[in-house]
Amino acid sequence: MIADRPALLVTGGDAPPFSALSGRLGEFLYICAADSGLDTLRSWGLRADLAVGDMDSLADRSLLDGCAEVLAFDRDKDDTDTELGLRELRARGYGPITMAGGGGGRLDHLLALRALLERPSGPDEWLCAGERVVRLEEKRSFVLAVGATVSVFPLSGGASGMRSVGLKWPLDGLSWGSGGFGVSNVAVSSMVTIDPGQRPIFVVLPL
């Protein structure tokens, strides 16, 4: 993944509070809204560099006038608006991509967003209303409150060779197939380090 042109993709659905992102806005070089993600951006007082989608869920279409660029699609299409946003950002050379929103709502939409983590072109990070999902391809450390819940999931290829520091139940020596996982682990240190081992995994952390 490209690591020097970070972008923010805001989708419809339950989004994190603005306070969870306000301190990070300076790191994003580009902001893309997928359909009603524009509504969320307006509530945050932000403007989109790009809006993509069929705009069928957008509460106020006049918001499109405030976008630097709009890519509108027909409602009868193969890809979701979020997929379109991710694809366009990757095509323009942006990454890592932080996706905000998509919580709540229909279960099939939620499962579709989860499936995007399987794709190399998918989001690197996903911020929901109360949780943060991070896709790990290499060792990474997180600053957390002691006692915070940390859940770990393999992608479809399974997971092996994982290691961890700062978790109550270490990941060292564990091997999971695609149906394995470890939920409700606990941070016993303010610094938690997780090494995904041989294949990418994703972790769910408090927002």
TORPA-4810 file (N, C-alpha, C, O; in nm, 3 decimals):
<nodes>
NODE_1_0.083_-0.120_0.000_0.000_0.000_0.000_0.087_0.125_0.000_0.192_0.130_0.064_M
NODE_2_0.041_0.227_-0.073_0.109_0.356_-0.069_0.094_0.413_0.072_-0.014_0.406_0.132_I
NODE_3_0.202_0.470_0.123_0.200_0.512_0.263_0.226_0.660_0.283_0.247_0.705_0.396_A
NODE_4_0.225_0.738_0.174_0.262_0.878_0.190_0.158_0.975_0.134_0.186_1.095_0.124_D
NODE_5_0.040_0.929_0.099_-0.067_1.018_0.050_-0.198_0.978_0.118_-0.289_0.928_0.052_R
NODE_6_-0.208_1.000_0.249_-0.327_0.955_0.323_-0.454_1.027_0.276_-0.452_1.145_0.244_P
NODE_7_-0.563_0.952_0.273_-0.692_1.007_0.233_-0.800_0.960_0.329_-0.787_0.856_0.393_A
NODE_8_-0.907_1.038_0.336_-1.023_1.005_0.419_-1.142_0.981_0.328_-1.174_1.064_0.243_L
NODE_9_-1.207_0.866_0.344_-1.329_0.833_0.272_-1.443_0.828_0.371_-1.441_0.747_0.464_L
NODE_10_-1.543_0.914_0.355_-1.657_0.921_0.446_-1.778_0.861_0.376_-1.816_0.904_0.268_V
NODE_11_-1.837_0.761_0.440_-1.952_0.691_0.384_-2.078_0.723_0.464_-2.072_0.789_0.568_T
NODE_12_-2.191_0.675_0.415_-2.315_0.689_0.489_-2.318_0.596_0.609_-2.224_0.519_0.630_G
NODE_13_-2.424_0.603_0.687_-2.436_0.519_0.806_-2.379_0.587_0.929_-2.332_0.701_0.923_G
NODE_14_-2.383_0.516_1.040_-2.334_0.571_1.167_-2.186_0.603_1.156_-2.106_0.519_1.115_D
NODE_15_-2.151_0.724_1.192_-2.013_0.770_1.180_-1.956_0.800_1.318_-2.030_0.815_1.414_A
NODE_16_-1.824_0.808_1.327_-1.762_0.845_1.455_-1.793_0.991_1.486_-1.821_1.069_1.395_P
NODE_17_-1.787_1.030_1.611_-1.802_1.172_1.644_-1.686_1.251_1.585_-1.576_1.199_1.569_P
NODE_18_-1.712_1.375_1.554_-1.608_1.459_1.493_-1.485_1.468_1.582_-1.373_1.481_1.533_F
NODE_19_-1.506_1.461_1.713_-1.393_1.471_1.806_-1.292_1.359_1.786_-1.175_1.375_1.819_S
NODE_20_-1.338_1.245_1.731_-1.247_1.133_1.708_-1.156_1.157_1.589_-1.053_1.090_1.575_A
NODE_21_-1.193_1.253_1.502_-1.115_1.280_1.381_-1.052_1.418_1.379_-0.956_1.441_1.304_L
NODE_22_-1.103_1.508_1.458_-1.061_1.648_1.446_-0.910_1.666_1.462_-0.850_1.749_1.395_S
NODE_23_-0.850_1.588_1.551_-0.708_1.600_1.573_-0.623_1.538_1.463_-0.501_1.555_1.462_G
NODE_24_-0.688_1.466_1.371_-0.614_1.397_1.265_-0.634_1.461_1.127_-0.574_1.415_1.030_R
NODE_25_-0.716_1.564_1.117_-0.751_1.618_0.986_-0.628_1.662_0.908_-0.625_1.653_0.785_L
NODE_26_-0.526_1.711_0.978_-0.406_1.757_0.910_-0.329_1.648_0.837_-0.247_1.678_0.751_G
NODE_27_-0.356_1.522_0.871_-0.280_1.414_0.807_-0.340_1.373_0.672_-0.272_1.309_0.592_E
NODE_28_-0.466_1.410_0.647_-0.531_1.368_0.524_-0.508_1.470_0.413_-0.534_1.589_0.430_F
NODE_29_-0.457_1.423_0.300_-0.432_1.510_0.186_-0.556_1.528_0.100_-0.562_1.619_0.018_L
NODE_30_-0.656_1.441_0.117_-0.771_1.440_0.027_-0.890_1.381_0.102_-0.875_1.286_0.178_Y
NODE_31_-1.008_1.438_0.078_-1.131_1.388_0.142_-1.232_1.353_0.034_-1.267_1.436_-0.050_I
NODE_32_-1.279_1.230_0.038_-1.379_1.181_-0.058_-1.504_1.143_0.019_-1.496_1.082_0.126_C
NODE_33_-1.620_1.179_-0.035_-1.748_1.139_0.024_-1.817_1.041_-0.068_-1.827_1.065_-0.188_A
NODE_34_-1.867_0.931_-0.013_-1.947_0.836_-0.088_-2.094_0.860_-0.053_-2.138_0.833_0.058_A
NODE_35_-2.168_0.913_-0.150_-2.311_0.939_-0.135_-2.340_1.019_-0.009_-2.293_1.132_0.005_D
NODE_36_-2.419_0.962_0.085_-2.461_1.038_0.202_-2.348_1.064_0.302_-2.370_1.123_0.407_S
NODE_37_-2.227_1.020_0.269_-2.113_1.065_0.346_-2.101_1.217_0.343_-2.041_1.278_0.431_G
NODE_38_-2.158_1.278_0.238_-2.161_1.424_0.231_-2.241_1.484_0.345_-2.206_1.591_0.397_L
NODE_39_-2.348_1.417_0.386_-2.427_1.465_0.500_-2.343_1.466_0.627_-2.349_1.559_0.707_D
NODE_40_-2.264_1.361_0.643_-2.177_1.354_0.761_-2.073_1.465_0.757_-2.048_1.530_0.858_T
NODE_41_-2.012_1.486_0.641_-1.913_1.592_0.629_-1.973_1.729_0.662_-1.910_1.811_0.728_L
NODE_42_-2.097_1.752_0.616_-2.161_1.880_0.648_-2.178_1.896_0.799_-2.157_2.004_0.853_R
NODE_43_-2.217_1.786_0.866_-2.235_1.794_1.011_-2.103_1.821_1.082_-2.102_1.874_1.194_S
NODE_44_-1.993_1.786_1.018_-1.860_1.812_1.075_-1.805_1.948_1.032_-1.701_1.991_1.081_W
NODE_45_-1.876_2.015_0.942_-1.828_2.143_0.892_-1.715_2.130_0.793_-1.634_2.222_0.779_G
NODE_46_-1.708_2.016_0.722_-1.601_1.991_0.626_-1.654_1.984_0.484_-1.773_1.962_0.461_L
NODE_47_-1.564_2.002_0.389_-1.598_2.001_0.246_-1.526_1.884_0.179_-1.413_1.851_0.216_R
NODE_48_-1.590_1.824_0.084_-1.530_1.711_0.012_-1.452_1.760_-0.109_-1.497_1.848_-0.182_A
NODE_49_-1.335_1.700_-0.129_-1.263_1.723_-0.254_-1.331_1.649_-0.368_-1.327_1.693_-0.483_D
NODE_50_-1.392_1.535_-0.335_-1.458_1.452_-0.436_-1.580_1.385_-0.375_-1.575_1.336_-0.262_L
NODE_51_-1.690_1.383_-0.450_-1.809_1.307_-0.412_-1.837_1.204_-0.520_-1.835_1.235_-0.639_A
NODE_52_-1.863_1.080_-0.478_-1.891_0.972_-0.574_-2.018_0.899_-0.531_-2.055_0.898_-0.413_V
NODE_53_-2.085_0.838_-0.630_-2.201_0.755_-0.599_-2.323_0.791_-0.681_-2.319_0.879_-0.767_G
NODE_54_-2.432_0.721_-0.652_-2.558_0.749_-0.722_-2.640_0.857_-0.651_-2.740_0.905_-0.704_D
NODE_55_-2.597_0.895_-0.532_-2.656_1.004_-0.454_-2.803_0.978_-0.417_-2.879_1.072_-0.394_M
NODE_56_-2.841_0.851_-0.412_-2.981_0.820_-0.380_-3.011_0.833_-0.231_-3.128_0.837_-0.192_D
NODE_57_-2.908_0.839_-0.147_-2.929_0.850_-0.003_-2.896_0.989_0.050_-2.909_1.015_0.169_S
NODE_58_-2.854_1.076_-0.038_-2.812_1.210_0.004_-2.933_1.292_0.046_-3.029_1.306_-0.030_L
NODE_59_-2.929_1.347_0.166_-3.043_1.422_0.218_-3.063_1.554_0.144_-3.177_1.597_0.126_A
NODE_60_-2.956_1.617_0.103_-2.965_1.748_0.039_-2.869_1.751_-0.080_-2.748_1.762_-0.062_D
NODE_61_-2.923_1.741_-0.200_-2.839_1.736_-0.320_-2.764_1.867_-0.346_-2.669_1.869_-0.423_R
NODE_62_-2.807_1.975_-0.282_-2.736_2.101_-0.300_-2.595_2.093_-0.241_-2.510_2.177_-0.272_S
NODE_63_-2.570_1.993_-0.156_-2.436_1.975_-0.100_-2.334_1.944_-0.210_-2.214_1.969_-0.193_L
NODE_64_-2.381_1.890_-0.321_-2.290_1.859_-0.431_-2.225_1.985_-0.487_-2.115_1.980_-0.541_L
NODE_65_-2.294_2.097_-0.474_-2.240_2.223_-0.527_-2.115_2.267_-0.452_-2.033_2.343_-0.505_D
NODE_66_-2.099_2.218_-0.329_-1.983_2.257_-0.250_-1.864_2.166_-0.267_-1.761_2.187_-0.203_G
NODE_67_-1.876_2.064_-0.354_-1.766_1.971_-0.376_-1.676_2.020_-0.489_-1.724_2.077_-0.587_C
NODE_68_-1.549_1.998_-0.475_-1.458_2.037_-0.582_-1.480_1.954_-0.708_-1.460_2.003_-0.819_A
NODE_69_-1.523_1.828_-0.690_-1.546_1.739_-0.804_-1.654_1.638_-0.768_-1.660_1.592_-0.654_E
NODE_70_-1.739_1.605_-0.864_-1.846_1.507_-0.842_-1.840_1.402_-0.953_-1.834_1.436_-1.071_V
NODE_71_-1.841_1.276_-0.914_-1.853_1.165_-1.009_-1.985_1.094_-0.979_-1.995_1.019_-0.882_L
NODE_72_-2.085_1.120_-1.062_-2.219_1.064_-1.040_-2.238_0.938_-1.122_-2.193_0.929_-1.236_A
NODE_73_-2.304_0.839_-1.061_-2.328_0.710_-1.126_-2.477_0.678_-1.124_-2.552_0.728_-1.040_F
NODE_74_-2.517_0.594_-1.217_-2.655_0.547_-1.220_-2.679_0.455_-1.101_-2.587_0.388_-1.053_D
NODE_75_-2.802_0.452_-1.053_-2.834_0.367_-0.938_-2.817_0.219_-0.971_-2.781_0.141_-0.883_R
NODE_76_-2.843_0.180_-1.095_-2.826_0.041_-1.137_-2.679_0.019_-1.174_-2.639_0.039_-1.289_D
NODE_77_-2.602_-0.023_-1.076_-2.459_-0.041_-1.097_-2.413_-0.163_-1.018_-2.483_-0.210_-0.929_K
NODE_78_-2.296_-0.214_-1.053_-2.245_-0.335_-0.988_-2.178_-0.307_-0.855_-2.177_-0.394_-0.767_D
NODE_79_-2.123_-0.188_-0.837_-2.043_-0.157_-0.719_-2.119_-0.067_-0.623_-2.202_0.015_-0.664_D
NODE_80_-2.089_-0.082_-0.494_-2.146_0.009_-0.396_-2.076_0.145_-0.407_-1.969_0.157_-0.466_T
NODE_81_-2.139_0.246_-0.350_-2.078_0.379_-0.353_-1.943_0.379_-0.280_-1.850_0.448_-0.321_D
NODE_82_-1.934_0.301_-0.174_-1.807_0.293_-0.101_-1.698_0.230_-0.187_-1.584_0.276_-0.187_T
NODE_83_-1.733_0.125_-0.260_-1.636_0.064_-0.352_-1.588_0.165_-0.455_-1.469_0.172_-0.486_E
NODE_84_-1.682_0.243_-0.508_-1.645_0.343_-0.607_-1.546_0.444_-0.549_-1.449_0.483_-0.614_L
NODE_85_-1.572_0.487_-0.424_-1.482_0.581_-0.360_-1.344_0.524_-0.339_-1.243_0.590_-0.366_G
NODE_86_-1.338_0.400_-0.290_-1.209_0.335_-0.269_-1.132_0.320_-0.399_-1.013_0.348_-0.406_L
NODE_87_-1.203_0.275_-0.503_-1.137_0.254_-0.631_-1.082_0.384_-0.687_-0.971_0.388_-0.739_R
NODE_88_-1.159_0.491_-0.675_-1.115_0.618_-0.729_-0.994_0.673_-0.651_-0.901_0.726_-0.711_E
NODE_89_-0.997_0.658_-0.520_-0.884_0.704_-0.440_-0.758_0.626_-0.473_-0.650_0.685_-0.487_L
NODE_90_-0.769_0.495_-0.487_-0.651_0.414_-0.521_-0.601_0.450_-0.660_-0.481_0.458_-0.682_R
NODE_91_-0.693_0.471_-0.755_-0.654_0.506_-0.892_-0.580_0.638_-0.896_-0.494_0.659_-0.982_A
NODE_92_-0.612_0.729_-0.803_-0.545_0.858_-0.798_-0.419_0.857_-0.713_-0.356_0.960_-0.692_R
NODE_93_-0.384_0.739_-0.664_-0.258_0.725_-0.592_-0.263_0.757_-0.445_-0.159_0.782_-0.384_G
NODE_94_-0.383_0.756_-0.386_-0.392_0.786_-0.243_-0.386_0.659_-0.159_-0.429_0.553_-0.203_Y
NODE_95_-0.332_0.672_-0.040_-0.321_0.564_0.055_-0.216_0.599_0.160_-0.120_0.669_0.127_G
NODE_96_-0.230_0.554_0.283_-0.339_0.468_0.330_-0.473_0.541_0.334_-0.480_0.664_0.341_P
NODE_97_-0.579_0.463_0.329_-0.714_0.518_0.328_-0.784_0.486_0.459_-0.794_0.370_0.500_I
NODE_98_-0.833_0.591_0.524_-0.916_0.576_0.643_-1.061_0.594_0.602_-1.097_0.696_0.544_T
NODE_99_-1.144_0.496_0.632_-1.286_0.501_0.601_-1.363_0.533_0.728_-1.343_0.468_0.831_M
NODE_100_-1.450_0.632_0.722_-1.530_0.671_0.837_-1.677_0.657_0.805_-1.723_0.703_0.700_A
NODE_101_-1.752_0.593_0.895_-1.896_0.574_0.875_-1.927_0.429_0.845_-1.842_0.341_0.861_G
NODE_102_-2.050_0.405_0.803_-2.090_0.270_0.764_-2.145_0.186_0.876_-2.183_0.071_0.853_G
NODE_103_-2.151_0.239_0.998_-2.207_0.161_1.109_-2.359_0.163_1.108_-2.420_0.247_1.041_G
NODE_104_-2.419_0.072_1.182_-2.564_0.066_1.191_-2.627_0.027_1.058_-2.559_-0.025_0.970_G
NODE_105_-2.757_0.052_1.044_-2.823_0.026_0.917_-2.839_-0.121_0.884_-2.845_-0.205_0.974_G
NODE_106_-2.845_-0.150_0.756_-2.872_-0.286_0.708_-2.752_-0.378_0.731_-2.637_-0.338_0.716_R
NODE_107_-2.782_-0.502_0.769_-2.677_-0.600_0.795_-2.598_-0.631_0.669_-2.477_-0.649_0.676_L
NODE_108_-2.665_-0.639_0.553_-2.592_-0.672_0.431_-2.491_-0.562_0.396_-2.383_-0.592_0.344_D
NODE_109_-2.525_-0.437_0.424_-2.430_-0.329_0.401_-2.310_-0.342_0.494_-2.196_-0.321_0.452_H
NODE_110_-2.335_-0.377_0.619_-2.227_-0.393_0.716_-2.134_-0.508_0.675_-2.012_-0.495_0.683_L
NODE_111_-2.192_-0.619_0.631_-2.111_-0.733_0.587_-2.031_-0.699_0.462_-1.918_-0.746_0.445_L
NODE_112_-2.089_-0.619_0.374_-2.017_-0.578_0.253_-1.896_-0.493_0.289_-1.789_-0.509_0.230_A
NODE_113_-1.911_-0.403_0.387_-1.797_-0.322_0.430_-1.690_-0.409_0.494_-1.570_-0.388_0.472_L
NODE_114_-1.732_-0.507_0.574_-1.635_-0.600_0.633_-1.560_-0.675_0.523_-1.440_-0.699_0.535_R
NODE_115_-1.629_-0.712_0.416_-1.565_-0.786_0.308_-1.460_-0.704_0.237_-1.365_-0.759_0.180_A
NODE_116_-1.474_-0.571_0.239_-1.375_-0.486_0.173_-1.237_-0.499_0.237_-1.135_-0.474_0.172_L
NODE_117_-1.233_-0.537_0.365_-1.104_-0.556_0.432_-1.024_-0.670_0.371_-0.902_-0.677_0.388_L
NODE_118_-1.091_-0.759_0.301_-1.024_-0.872_0.237_-0.944_-0.829_0.114_-0.852_-0.898_0.072_E
NODE_119_-0.978_-0.715_0.058_-0.918_-0.672_-0.068_-0.791_-0.590_-0.043_-0.790_-0.504_0.046_R
NODE_120_-0.686_-0.614_-0.119_-0.568_-0.529_-0.108_-0.600_-0.381_-0.131_-0.533_-0.293_-0.077_P
NODE_121_-0.704_-0.355_-0.212_-0.743_-0.217_-0.240_-0.842_-0.162_-0.137_-0.885_-0.048_-0.149_S
NODE_122_-0.876_-0.242_-0.038_-0.974_-0.199_0.062_-0.918_-0.097_0.158_-0.802_-0.056_0.146_G
NODE_123_-0.999_-0.054_0.255_-0.952_0.047_0.351_-0.845_-0.008_0.443_-0.843_-0.127_0.475_P
NODE_124_-0.756_0.079_0.484_-0.653_0.041_0.580_-0.702_0.057_0.723_-0.651_-0.006_0.816_D
NODE_125_-0.803_0.143_0.739_-0.859_0.171_0.870_-1.007_0.204_0.852_-1.045_0.265_0.753_E
NODE_126_-1.089_0.163_0.948_-1.233_0.186_0.941_-1.278_0.238_1.077_-1.264_0.170_1.179_W
NODE_127_-1.332_0.359_1.078_-1.380_0.420_1.200_-1.533_0.418_1.203_-1.598_0.478_1.117_L
NODE_128_-1.588_0.350_1.302_-1.733_0.345_1.320_-1.772_0.436_1.436_-1.691_0.516_1.483_C
NODE_129_-1.894_0.424_1.481_-1.942_0.514_1.587_-1.866_0.496_1.717_-1.846_0.593_1.790_A
NODE_130_-1.823_0.373_1.747_-1.756_0.350_1.874_-1.631_0.267_1.867_-1.560_0.251_1.967_G
NODE_131_-1.602_0.212_1.748_-1.486_0.124_1.732_-1.397_0.170_1.617_-1.439_0.242_1.527_E
NODE_132_-1.275_0.124_1.626_-1.175_0.148_1.521_-1.125_0.013_1.472_-1.081_-0.069_1.552_R
NODE_133_-1.132_-0.010_1.343_-1.084_-0.134_1.283_-0.958_-0.103_1.202_-0.959_-0.013_1.119_V
NODE_134_-0.851_-0.177_1.228_-0.724_-0.152_1.159_-0.679_-0.281_1.092_-0.670_-0.386_1.156_V
NODE_135_-0.651_-0.272_0.963_-0.596_-0.385_0.888_-0.445_-0.384_0.904_-0.380_-0.283_0.876_R
NODE_136_-0.390_-0.495_0.950_-0.246_-0.503_0.978_-0.176_-0.595_0.878_-0.212_-0.711_0.862_L
NODE_137_-0.075_-0.539_0.812_0.010_-0.620_0.725_0.150_-0.634_0.784_0.230_-0.716_0.738_E
NODE_138_0.179_-0.552_0.885_0.309_-0.558_0.952_0.290_-0.519_1.098_0.184_-0.471_1.137_E
NODE_139_0.394_-0.541_1.177_0.386_-0.512_1.321_0.353_-0.366_1.345_0.403_-0.277_1.276_K
NODE_140_0.268_-0.343_1.443_0.225_-0.206_1.474_0.191_-0.195_1.622_0.143_-0.291_1.683_R
NODE_141_0.216_-0.079_1.678_0.186_-0.054_1.819_0.072_0.046_1.832_0.056_0.134_1.747_S
NODE_142_-0.007_0.030_1.939_-0.122_0.115_1.965_-0.118_0.163_2.109_-0.088_0.086_2.200_F
NODE_143_-0.148_0.289_2.129_-0.161_0.343_2.264_-0.307_0.328_2.306_-0.397_0.383_2.242_V
NODE_144_-0.329_0.253_2.413_-0.465_0.222_2.459_-0.475_0.241_2.609_-0.374_0.244_2.680_L
NODE_145_-0.596_0.255_2.656_-0.619_0.256_2.800_-0.602_0.114_2.854_-0.647_0.018_2.791_A
NODE_146_-0.540_0.101_2.968_-0.530_-0.031_3.031_-0.672_-0.081_3.058_-0.755_-0.009_3.113_V
NODE_147_-0.698_-0.205_3.019_-0.831_-0.261_3.033_-0.914_-0.252_2.906_-1.024_-0.306_2.901_G
NODE_148_-0.862_-0.184_2.803_-0.936_-0.170_2.677_-0.953_-0.306_2.611_-0.867_-0.394_2.622_A
NODE_149_-1.065_-0.323_2.542_-1.093_-0.447_2.470_-1.026_-0.446_2.334_-1.035_-0.348_2.260_T
NODE_150_-0.960_-0.555_2.301_-0.893_-0.571_2.172_-0.936_-0.705_2.113_-0.915_-0.810_2.174_V
NODE_151_-0.996_-0.701_1.996_-1.037_-0.824_1.929_-0.960_-0.840_1.799_-0.932_-0.741_1.730_S
NODE_152_-0.925_-0.963_1.766_-0.838_-0.991_1.652_-0.904_-1.093_1.562_-0.955_-1.195_1.608_V
NODE_153_-0.904_-1.065_1.430_-0.968_-1.152_1.332_-0.873_-1.179_1.216_-0.805_-1.087_1.170_F
NODE_154_-0.867_-1.303_1.168_-0.792_-1.329_1.046_-0.875_-1.288_0.924_-0.996_-1.272_0.933_P
NODE_155_-0.809_-1.272_0.813_-0.880_-1.259_0.687_-0.902_-1.399_0.631_-0.874_-1.498_0.699_L
NODE_156_-0.950_-1.410_0.509_-0.995_-1.540_0.459_-0.883_-1.644_0.449_-0.911_-1.764_0.449_S
NODE_157_-0.758_-1.600_0.442_-0.648_-1.695_0.433_-0.604_-1.753_0.565_-0.513_-1.836_0.570_G
NODE_158_-0.668_-1.709_0.675_-0.628_-1.756_0.807_-0.511_-1.675_0.861_-0.468_-1.578_0.798_G
NODE_159_-0.462_-1.713_0.975_-0.353_-1.639_1.039_-0.259_-1.736_1.110_-0.303_-1.834_1.170_A
NODE_160_-0.129_-1.707_1.101_-0.029_-1.786_1.173_0.094_-1.699_1.191_0.117_-1.604_1.116_S
NODE_161_0.173_-1.733_1.291_0.294_-1.657_1.317_0.269_-1.525_1.388_0.357_-1.439_1.393_G
NODE_162_0.150_-1.507_1.444_0.118_-1.383_1.514_0.195_-1.374_1.645_0.229_-1.475_1.706_M
NODE_163_0.222_-1.251_1.687_0.283_-1.225_1.816_0.222_-1.098_1.873_0.172_-1.013_1.799_R
NODE_164_0.226_-1.086_2.003_0.171_-0.965_2.066_0.246_-0.934_2.195_0.304_-1.022_2.259_S
NODE_165_0.243_-0.807_2.231_0.296_-0.759_2.358_0.191_-0.667_2.418_0.139_-0.579_2.349_V
NODE_166_0.161_-0.686_2.545_0.067_-0.598_2.612_-0.075_-0.647_2.616_-0.163_-0.574_2.661_G
NODE_167_-0.101_-0.770_2.570_-0.234_-0.828_2.578_-0.240_-0.932_2.689_-0.141_-1.001_2.715_L
NODE_168_-0.353_-0.942_2.755_-0.371_-1.039_2.864_-0.349_-1.180_2.814_-0.286_-1.261_2.881_K
NODE_169_-0.403_-1.209_2.695_-0.385_-1.341_2.635_-0.304_-1.323_2.507_-0.358_-1.282_2.404_W
NODE_170_-0.173_-1.354_2.512_-0.086_-1.330_2.396_-0.131_-1.409_2.273_-0.191_-1.516_2.284_P
NODE_171_-0.098_-1.353_2.158_-0.131_-1.419_2.031_-0.022_-1.516_1.988_-0.042_-1.593_1.894_L
NODE_172_0.091_-1.514_2.056_0.205_-1.598_2.018_0.165_-1.744_2.010_0.104_-1.799_2.102_D
NODE_173_0.202_-1.807_1.898_0.179_-1.950_1.883_0.042_-1.988_1.833_0.018_-2.105_1.806_G
NODE_174_-0.049_-1.893_1.821_-0.183_-1.923_1.773_-0.185_-1.936_1.622_-0.111_-1.866_1.552_L
NODE_175_-0.269_-2.024_1.572_-0.288_-2.041_1.428_-0.437_-2.056_1.403_-0.502_-2.143_1.461_S
NODE_176_-0.492_-1.973_1.317_-0.636_-1.973_1.291_-0.665_-1.998_1.144_-0.594_-1.950_1.056_W
NODE_177_-0.771_-2.074_1.120_-0.827_-2.081_0.986_-0.915_-1.960_0.964_-0.922_-1.871_1.048_G
NODE_178_-0.982_-1.956_0.849_-1.062_-1.838_0.814_-1.178_-1.816_0.910_-1.232_-1.706_0.917_S
NODE_179_-1.219_-1.919_0.984_-1.329_-1.904_1.079_-1.285_-1.877_1.221_-1.368_-1.864_1.311_G
NODE_180_-1.154_-1.867_1.243_-1.105_-1.842_1.377_-1.106_-1.695_1.411_-1.117_-1.609_1.323_G
NODE_181_-1.094_-1.666_1.540_-1.085_-1.527_1.585_-1.056_-1.525_1.734_-1.065_-1.627_1.802_F
NODE_182_-1.023_-1.408_1.782_-1.003_-1.389_1.926_-1.072_-1.260_1.968_-1.023_-1.151_1.940_G
NODE_183_-1.184_-1.272_2.036_-1.257_-1.153_2.077_-1.236_-1.126_2.226_-1.207_-1.216_2.305_V
NODE_184_-1.253_-1.000_2.261_-1.251_-0.955_2.401_-1.120_-0.983_2.473_-1.120_-1.013_2.592_S
NODE_185_-1.009_-0.973_2.400_-0.880_-0.972_2.468_-0.870_-0.838_2.543_-0.952_-0.749_2.521_N
NODE_186_-0.773_-0.825_2.630_-0.766_-0.708_2.717_-0.625_-0.649_2.716_-0.527_-0.722_2.727_V
NODE_187_-0.616_-0.518_2.702_-0.487_-0.450_2.710_-0.443_-0.443_2.855_-0.515_-0.391_2.940_A
NODE_188_-0.324_-0.495_2.884_-0.270_-0.490_3.021_-0.158_-0.387_3.030_-0.095_-0.372_3.135_V
NODE_189_-0.135_-0.316_2.921_-0.034_-0.212_2.916_-0.090_-0.097_2.833_-0.179_-0.117_2.751_S
NODE_190_-0.037_0.023_2.853_-0.083_0.137_2.773_-0.029_0.131_2.631_-0.074_0.208_2.545_S
NODE_191_0.066_0.043_2.604_0.118_0.023_2.469_0.100_-0.123_2.431_0.156_-0.212_2.496_M
NODE_192_0.022_-0.149_2.327_-0.003_-0.285_2.278_0.058_-0.297_2.140_0.033_-0.215_2.052_V
NODE_193_0.140_-0.400_2.121_0.203_-0.424_1.992_0.153_-0.557_1.937_0.150_-0.658_2.007_T
NODE_194_0.113_-0.555_1.809_0.062_-0.676_1.744_0.136_-0.697_1.613_0.145_-0.606_1.530_I
NODE_195_0.190_-0.817_1.596_0.254_-0.857_1.472_0.163_-0.958_1.404_0.135_-1.063_1.462_D
NODE_196_0.115_-0.930_1.281_0.020_-1.021_1.217_0.082_-1.152_1.171_0.009_-1.247_1.141_P
NODE_197_0.213_-1.159_1.165_0.276_-1.282_1.121_0.277_-1.296_0.970_0.314_-1.203_0.899_G
NODE_198_0.236_-1.412_0.922_0.253_-1.445_0.781_0.146_-1.385_0.690_0.170_-1.371_0.570_Q
NODE_199_0.031_-1.350_0.744_-0.077_-1.297_0.661_-0.141_-1.177_0.730_-0.132_-1.164_0.852_R
NODE_200_-0.206_-1.090_0.651_-0.274_-0.976_0.713_-0.389_-1.021_0.804_-0.453_-1.123_0.781_P
NODE_201_-0.412_-0.943_0.907_-0.524_-0.963_0.998_-0.589_-0.827_1.021_-0.538_-0.726_0.973_I
NODE_202_-0.700_-0.823_1.093_-0.751_-0.694_1.136_-0.786_-0.700_1.282_-0.827_-0.804_1.335_F
NODE_203_-0.771_-0.585_1.348_-0.798_-0.575_1.489_-0.908_-0.471_1.512_-0.918_-0.373_1.438_V
NODE_204_-0.988_-0.494_1.614_-1.095_-0.402_1.651_-1.059_-0.343_1.786_-1.040_-0.415_1.884_V
NODE_205_-1.051_-0.211_1.790_-1.007_-0.138_1.908_-1.113_-0.036_1.946_-1.197_-0.001_1.863_L
NODE_206_-1.110_0.013_2.071_-1.200_0.123_2.106_-1.164_0.247_2.023_-1.047_0.272_1.994_P
NODE_207_-1.266_0.323_1.986_-1.241_0.444_1.909_-1.168_0.546_1.995_-1.137_0.656_1.948_L
</nodes>
